[in-house]
Amino acid sequence: MSNEHDLITTPITAEILRGFLDLEQTAYGLLPHRLPASARRQIPDDQLALAEAQPSGVRLAFRTRATVIELDTLPTKRAYRGFPAPADGMYDLLVDGRLAGQATVPGGNVRLITDMVAQTSELHEGPVGTARFTDLSAHDKHIEIWLPHAELTELVALRTDAPVAPVPADGRRVWLHHGSSISHGSNAAGPTTIWPALAAAEGGVELVNLGFGGSALLDPFTARAMRDTPADLISLKIGINIVNTDAMRLRAFGPAVHGFLDTLREGHSTTPLLVVSPIWCPVQEDTPGPLMPDFSDGTLKFKATGDPAERAAGRLTLTVIREELARIVAQRAADDPNLHYLDGRDLYGEKDYAEFPLPDEIHPDPAGHRRIGENFARLAFGDGGPFTDPCLGTVNRSV
């Protein structure tokens, strides 16, 4: 390792960070949040509190001629009692938009989940570590370091062997997206290969990812956070968490969707707004929740435990959710021409499931994330899509 005294330490500030809504000062450094403090005060459970603090889509962005970059962080990793420790989270280094390196930070804290159903846990503290990138070209370049999407990350120090400068605004549009654990990145190979990151790269936009594992539940505080966040494009991928937590009946779901959209329109009255229904998921297509973990074959899978016969009484399934979202969007679009609907099965449907099955019956594997990202880029950013760049008339290609 290089002598730290040979490197320049640059303060980590909002000027060189992207994809966050708030920064918390901790005993070690900065903790990026994807919900503002006002929303965090209303969070009702540990699951969302953990999910919003995991930096999915959050990255450092700066210009430099550095050939060596070191980033000190304190990660908090999640493990499950009785199962092998998960792999260390990946830090993806992009140079001028292309993946140029990957690193991990071993050690750190471990949040041990002792009971998945009750979500009880124990915190085991560990040391700060370093993600290190070397042998970079000495030319002036645009650097992005994408933080592990599912590993809480406190930013401690940034060191380089050449000065660092913030990236000037380049006019790219900001895409604000909200969704569930699939949007968060569950089972993706790394932070730049979660499907929203892949779609953002293809669409040539700046991503702000509010994908929260297990927590896309139409919470009013999330709607207000999105209302108050500057954005040129907005999408909502909703439904799966409402079904798998058995959180609502049909009577409550429709008004909750209307209320969420009403709140968004208070701050983004004409912004292109795309409502996306759930992808194909056989265990919940016609069976209500709640969803429960299943370890019967020695691996983590999920199964729906509701009674399909209760659909007539208002119990929600993915089929019902899609029908209701399509109806609501069609109704509202008569007065809101910038509101659009996308059936999630066009992103990942039965044929995709046959090709890339869901390993745990809920979340796609890395190939599934790539398929969803490619389809979203084509359908949303491509010719005739709701997010088509009016200046270009077609999808931007990442360079």
C-alpha positions as CSV (number, residue, x, y, z in Angstrom):
1,M,0.0,0.0,0.0
2,S,1.2,3.5,-0.8
3,N,2.4,5.6,2.1
4,E,-0.6,7.7,3.1
5,H,1.7,10.8,3.5
6,D,2.3,10.6,-0.3
7,L,-1.4,11.0,-1.0
8,I,-3.7,14.0,-1.0
9,T,-6.7,13.8,1.4
10,T,-9.8,15.4,0.0
11,P,-12.8,16.1,2.3
12,I,-15.8,14.0,1.3
13,T,-18.7,16.5,0.9
14,A,-22.0,16.8,-1.0
15,E,-20.1,18.4,-3.9
16,I,-18.5,15.1,-4.9
17,L,-21.4,12.8,-4.0
18,R,-24.4,11.8,-6.2
19,G,-27.6,9.8,-5.6
20,F,-28.3,10.7,-2.0
21,L,-31.0,12.8,-0.4
22,D,-29.3,13.5,3.0
23,L,-25.9,13.2,4.7
24,E,-25.5,12.3,8.4
25,Q,-22.3,13.1,10.3
26,T,-21.2,10.1,12.3
27,A,-18.3,9.4,14.7
28,Y,-16.3,8.1,11.7
29,G,-17.4,10.3,8.8
30,L,-20.5,10.7,6.6
31,L,-23.4,8.3,6.2
32,P,-25.4,8.8,3.0
33,H,-29.1,8.5,3.3
34,R,-31.7,8.0,0.6
35,L,-34.5,9.6,2.6
36,P,-34.3,13.0,4.3
37,A,-34.3,13.3,8.1
38,S,-38.0,14.4,8.1
39,A,-39.0,11.1,6.5
40,R,-36.6,9.0,8.6
41,R,-38.3,10.3,11.7
42,Q,-41.5,8.6,10.5
43,I,-40.1,5.3,9.5
44,P,-42.0,2.6,11.4
45,D,-39.6,-0.4,11.3
46,D,-36.0,-1.4,11.2
47,Q,-36.3,-2.9,7.7
48,L,-36.8,0.5,5.9
49,A,-34.4,2.2,8.3
50,L,-31.7,-0.2,7.1
51,A,-32.7,-0.2,3.5
52,E,-32.7,3.6,3.0
53,A,-29.2,3.9,4.6
54,Q,-27.8,1.3,2.2
55,P,-26.4,3.4,-0.6
56,S,-27.9,1.8,-3.7
57,G,-27.1,4.2,-6.5
58,V,-25.0,6.5,-4.4
59,R,-21.5,7.3,-5.8
60,L,-18.6,9.6,-5.5
61,A,-18.1,11.7,-8.7
62,F,-15.0,13.9,-9.4
63,R,-12.4,14.8,-11.9
64,T,-8.7,14.0,-11.3
65,R,-5.4,12.9,-12.9
66,A,-4.8,10.5,-10.1
67,T,-3.4,7.0,-10.8
68,V,-4.1,5.8,-7.2
69,I,-7.4,6.3,-5.3
70,E,-8.0,5.1,-1.8
71,L,-11.4,5.3,-0.1
72,D,-11.7,4.5,3.6
73,T,-15.1,3.3,4.7
74,L,-16.8,1.6,7.6
75,P,-19.2,-1.0,6.1
76,T,-22.0,-2.6,8.0
77,K,-22.7,-6.0,6.5
78,R,-25.8,-8.1,7.1
79,A,-25.6,-11.8,7.9
80,Y,-28.1,-14.5,8.9
81,R,-27.6,-16.8,11.9
82,G,-27.0,-20.3,10.7
83,F,-25.9,-19.3,7.1
84,P,-22.5,-18.5,5.6
85,A,-21.4,-14.9,5.8
86,P,-22.3,-13.0,2.6
87,A,-19.6,-11.8,0.2
88,D,-18.1,-8.4,0.9
89,G,-19.9,-5.6,-1.0
90,M,-18.4,-4.4,-4.2
91,Y,-17.1,-0.9,-5.0
92,D,-17.3,-0.2,-8.7
93,L,-14.9,2.3,-10.2
94,L,-15.9,4.0,-13.5
95,V,-13.5,6.0,-15.5
96,D,-15.1,8.2,-18.1
97,G,-18.3,6.0,-17.8
98,R,-16.6,2.6,-18.2
99,L,-16.0,0.1,-15.5
100,A,-12.2,0.2,-14.8
101,G,-11.9,-1.5,-11.4
102,Q,-13.6,-3.2,-8.5
103,A,-12.7,-3.5,-4.9
104,T,-14.1,-4.6,-1.5
105,V,-13.6,-3.5,2.1
106,P,-13.2,-6.6,4.3
107,G,-14.1,-6.4,8.0
108,G,-16.3,-3.6,9.3
109,N,-19.5,-4.1,11.4
110,V,-21.8,-7.1,11.0
111,R,-25.5,-6.9,11.6
112,L,-26.4,-10.5,12.4
113,I,-30.1,-11.2,11.8
114,T,-31.1,-13.7,14.5
115,D,-34.8,-14.1,13.4
116,M,-35.9,-13.3,9.8
117,V,-39.6,-13.3,10.7
118,A,-39.3,-11.0,13.7
119,Q,-36.3,-9.1,12.2
120,T,-34.4,-9.2,15.4
121,S,-30.6,-8.6,15.1
122,E,-27.3,-8.1,16.9
123,L,-24.6,-5.6,15.9
124,H,-20.9,-6.8,16.1
125,E,-18.6,-3.9,15.6
126,G,-15.5,-4.0,13.4
127,P,-12.7,-1.7,12.0
128,V,-12.6,0.8,9.1
129,G,-11.1,-0.6,5.9
130,T,-9.9,0.7,2.5
131,A,-11.1,0.2,-1.1
132,R,-8.0,0.8,-3.3
133,F,-7.6,1.4,-7.0
134,T,-4.2,1.6,-8.7
135,D,-2.5,1.8,-12.1
136,L,-5.0,4.3,-13.5
137,S,-4.2,6.4,-16.5
138,A,-2.7,9.8,-15.6
139,H,-5.0,11.7,-18.0
140,D,-7.7,14.1,-16.7
141,K,-10.7,11.9,-16.2
142,H,-14.2,11.6,-14.8
143,I,-14.2,9.2,-11.8
144,E,-17.2,7.6,-10.2
145,I,-17.0,5.2,-7.3
146,W,-20.3,3.4,-6.8
147,L,-20.8,2.2,-3.3
148,P,-22.1,-1.3,-2.4
149,H,-25.8,-1.3,-3.0
150,A,-26.7,-3.5,-0.1
151,E,-24.0,-2.6,2.5
152,L,-24.4,0.4,4.8
153,T,-21.3,2.5,4.2
154,E,-19.9,5.3,6.3
155,L,-17.5,7.4,4.2
156,V,-14.3,8.1,6.2
157,A,-11.6,9.5,3.9
158,L,-10.7,9.9,0.2
159,R,-7.0,9.9,-0.8
160,T,-5.5,10.3,-4.2
161,D,-2.0,11.0,-5.7
162,A,-3.4,14.1,-7.6
163,P,-5.8,16.8,-6.8
164,V,-9.6,16.2,-7.0
165,A,-12.2,18.6,-8.4
166,P,-16.0,18.4,-8.4
167,V,-17.6,17.4,-11.7
168,P,-19.2,20.4,-13.5
169,A,-22.9,20.1,-14.5
170,D,-23.2,18.5,-17.9
171,G,-26.9,19.0,-18.4
172,R,-27.9,15.3,-18.0
173,R,-31.4,14.7,-16.9
174,V,-32.1,13.4,-13.4
175,W,-34.2,10.2,-13.1
176,L,-35.8,9.7,-9.7
177,H,-37.0,6.1,-9.2
178,H,-38.8,4.4,-6.4
179,G,-39.3,0.6,-6.1
180,S,-38.8,-2.5,-4.0
181,S,-35.8,-4.8,-3.3
182,I,-35.5,-5.6,-7.0
183,S,-34.9,-1.8,-7.7
184,H,-32.7,-1.7,-4.6
185,G,-30.5,-4.4,-6.3
186,S,-31.2,-7.7,-4.5
187,N,-29.0,-10.5,-6.1
188,A,-27.3,-8.1,-8.5
189,A,-23.5,-8.7,-9.0
190,G,-22.5,-5.1,-8.1
191,P,-23.7,-1.5,-7.7
192,T,-23.5,-0.6,-11.4
193,T,-25.3,-3.7,-12.5
194,I,-28.5,-3.3,-10.5
195,W,-31.2,-2.8,-13.2
196,P,-31.8,0.9,-12.5
197,A,-28.1,1.7,-12.9
198,L,-28.0,-0.3,-16.1
199,A,-31.0,1.5,-17.5
200,A,-29.6,4.9,-16.4
201,A,-26.3,4.3,-18.1
202,E,-28.2,3.3,-21.3
203,G,-30.5,6.3,-21.1
204,G,-27.7,8.8,-20.3
205,V,-29.3,10.1,-17.1
206,E,-28.3,10.8,-13.5
207,L,-29.9,8.2,-11.2
208,V,-31.4,8.9,-7.8
209,N,-32.5,5.4,-6.7
210,L,-35.1,5.1,-4.0
211,G,-35.4,1.4,-4.3
212,F,-36.0,0.1,-0.7
213,G,-35.8,-3.6,0.0
214,G,-39.2,-4.8,1.4
215,S,-40.4,-1.2,1.7
216,A,-42.1,0.1,-1.4
217,L,-45.4,0.4,0.5
218,L,-46.8,3.8,-0.8
219,D,-45.6,5.5,2.4
220,P,-46.7,9.1,2.4
221,F,-43.2,10.3,3.7
222,T,-41.6,8.7,0.7
223,A,-44.0,10.5,-1.6
224,R,-43.2,13.8,0.1
225,A,-39.5,13.1,-0.2
226,M,-39.9,12.5,-3.9
227,R,-42.1,15.6,-4.3
228,D,-39.3,17.7,-2.8
229,T,-36.5,16.2,-4.8
230,P,-35.5,17.9,-8.1
231,A,-36.1,15.5,-11.0
232,D,-36.6,15.6,-14.8
233,L,-38.1,12.0,-14.9
234,I,-39.9,10.0,-12.3
235,S,-40.9,6.3,-12.1
236,L,-42.6,4.2,-9.5
237,K,-42.4,0.4,-9.5
238,I,-45.0,-0.6,-7.0
239,G,-47.1,-3.6,-5.9
240,I,-44.9,-6.5,-5.0
241,N,-44.2,-5.4,-1.4
242,I,-47.8,-4.6,-0.8
243,V,-48.7,-8.1,-1.8
244,N,-45.9,-9.9,0.0
245,T,-46.5,-8.1,3.3
246,D,-50.3,-8.4,2.9
247,A,-50.3,-4.7,3.9
248,M,-53.6,-3.7,2.2
249,R,-56.8,-4.8,0.7
250,L,-58.1,-3.6,-2.7
251,R,-60.3,-0.9,-1.0
252,A,-57.2,0.8,0.5
253,F,-54.8,0.2,-2.3
254,G,-56.5,2.4,-5.0
255,P,-56.8,5.5,-2.8
256,A,-53.2,5.0,-1.6
257,V,-52.0,5.0,-5.2
258,H,-54.0,8.2,-5.9
259,G,-52.7,9.8,-2.8
260,F,-49.1,9.0,-3.7
261,L,-49.5,10.4,-7.2
262,D,-51.3,13.5,-5.9
263,T,-48.4,14.2,-3.6
264,L,-45.8,13.8,-6.4
265,R,-47.8,16.1,-8.7
266,E,-47.7,18.8,-6.0
267,G,-44.0,19.2,-6.7
268,H,-43.7,17.8,-10.2
269,S,-46.9,18.9,-12.0
270,T,-45.8,18.1,-15.6
271,T,-42.7,15.9,-15.1
272,P,-42.9,12.6,-17.1
273,L,-44.1,10.1,-14.5
274,L,-44.1,6.4,-15.3
275,V,-46.0,3.9,-13.1
276,V,-44.6,0.3,-13.4
277,S,-46.4,-2.7,-12.2
278,P,-44.7,-5.9,-10.8
279,I,-42.6,-8.2,-12.9
280,W,-43.6,-11.8,-13.4
281,C,-43.4,-13.7,-10.1
282,P,-45.2,-17.0,-10.1
283,V,-45.4,-17.5,-6.3
284,Q,-47.5,-14.3,-6.0
285,E,-49.3,-14.0,-9.4
286,D,-52.6,-15.4,-8.0
287,T,-51.7,-16.1,-4.3
288,P,-52.0,-13.4,-1.7
289,G,-49.4,-12.8,0.9
290,P,-47.9,-12.7,3.4
291,L,-44.7,-14.1,2.0
292,M,-42.6,-16.3,4.3
293,P,-39.0,-17.5,4.1
294,D,-38.6,-21.2,3.2
295,F,-35.3,-23.0,4.1
296,S,-36.6,-26.5,3.4
297,D,-34.0,-27.3,0.7
298,G,-31.1,-25.6,2.6
299,T,-31.3,-22.3,0.6
300,L,-33.4,-19.2,1.2
301,K,-36.5,-19.2,-0.9
302,F,-39.8,-17.5,-0.4
303,K,-43.4,-18.8,-0.6
304,A,-46.8,-17.1,-0.5
305,T,-49.0,-18.3,2.3
306,G,-52.4,-16.6,1.5
307,D,-55.5,-18.2,0.2
308,P,-56.2,-17.5,-3.5
309,A,-59.9,-17.9,-2.8
310,E,-59.9,-14.7,-0.8
311,R,-59.1,-12.5,-3.8
312,A,-62.9,-12.0,-4.1
313,A,-62.9,-10.5,-0.6
314,G,-60.2,-7.9,-1.6
315,R,-57.0,-9.8,-0.9
316,L,-54.3,-8.5,-3.3
317,T,-52.2,-10.5,-5.8
318,L,-49.9,-9.3,-8.5
319,T,-52.7,-9.9,-11.1
320,V,-55.0,-7.7,-9.1
321,I,-52.3,-5.0,-8.6
322,R,-51.6,-4.8,-12.3
323,E,-55.3,-4.5,-13.2
324,E,-55.8,-1.7,-10.6
325,L,-52.7,0.2,-11.6
326,A,-53.6,0.1,-15.3
327,R,-57.1,1.4,-14.4
328,I,-55.9,4.2,-12.2
329,V,-53.3,5.4,-14.7
330,A,-55.7,5.3,-17.6
331,Q,-58.3,7.3,-15.5
332,R,-55.8,9.9,-14.4
333,A,-54.0,10.2,-17.8
334,A,-57.1,11.7,-19.3
335,D,-56.2,14.9,-17.4
336,D,-52.5,14.2,-17.0
337,P,-50.8,13.5,-20.4
338,N,-47.4,13.1,-18.8
339,L,-48.6,10.1,-16.7
340,H,-47.8,6.7,-18.2
341,Y,-48.1,3.0,-17.3
342,L,-45.8,0.1,-18.0
343,D,-46.7,-3.5,-17.4
344,G,-43.8,-5.0,-15.4
345,R,-44.2,-8.3,-17.4
346,D,-42.8,-6.3,-20.4
347,L,-39.6,-5.9,-18.3
348,Y,-39.5,-9.5,-17.1
349,G,-42.3,-11.9,-18.1
350,E,-42.9,-15.7,-18.3
351,K,-40.4,-16.2,-21.1
352,D,-37.7,-14.3,-19.2
353,Y,-38.5,-16.4,-16.1
354,A,-38.0,-19.6,-18.2
355,E,-34.6,-18.2,-19.3
356,F,-33.5,-16.6,-16.1
357,P,-35.5,-18.1,-13.1
358,L,-35.7,-16.2,-9.9
359,P,-33.3,-18.0,-7.6
360,D,-35.3,-17.4,-4.4
361,E,-38.6,-17.1,-6.3
362,I,-38.7,-13.3,-5.7
363,H,-35.5,-11.6,-6.9
364,P,-33.8,-11.9,-10.3
365,D,-30.2,-13.0,-10.6
366,P,-27.5,-10.8,-12.3
367,A,-28.7,-11.9,-15.8
368,G,-32.3,-11.1,-14.8
369,H,-31.2,-7.6,-13.7
370,R,-29.5,-7.0,-17.0
371,R,-32.7,-8.2,-18.9
372,I,-34.9,-5.8,-16.9
373,G,-32.5,-2.9,-17.3
374,E,-32.2,-3.5,-21.1
375,N,-36.0,-3.7,-21.5
376,F,-36.6,-0.6,-19.3
377,A,-34.1,1.4,-21.3
378,R,-35.7,0.3,-24.6
379,L,-39.3,0.9,-23.4
380,A,-38.8,4.1,-21.4
381,F,-35.9,5.9,-22.9
382,G,-36.2,4.5,-26.5
383,D,-38.1,5.9,-29.4
384,G,-41.6,6.8,-28.4
385,G,-41.0,6.0,-24.8
386,P,-42.2,8.3,-22.0
387,F,-38.6,9.2,-21.1
388,T,-37.3,9.8,-24.7
389,D,-34.9,12.8,-24.7
390,P,-36.7,15.5,-26.8
391,C,-33.3,16.9,-27.8
392,L,-32.2,13.6,-29.3
393,G,-35.4,11.8,-30.1
394,T,-34.0,8.4,-29.1
395,V,-32.2,6.6,-26.4
396,N,-28.8,7.8,-25.5
397,R,-26.0,5.2,-25.6
398,S,-23.5,5.2,-22.8
399,V,-20.0,6.0,-23.8
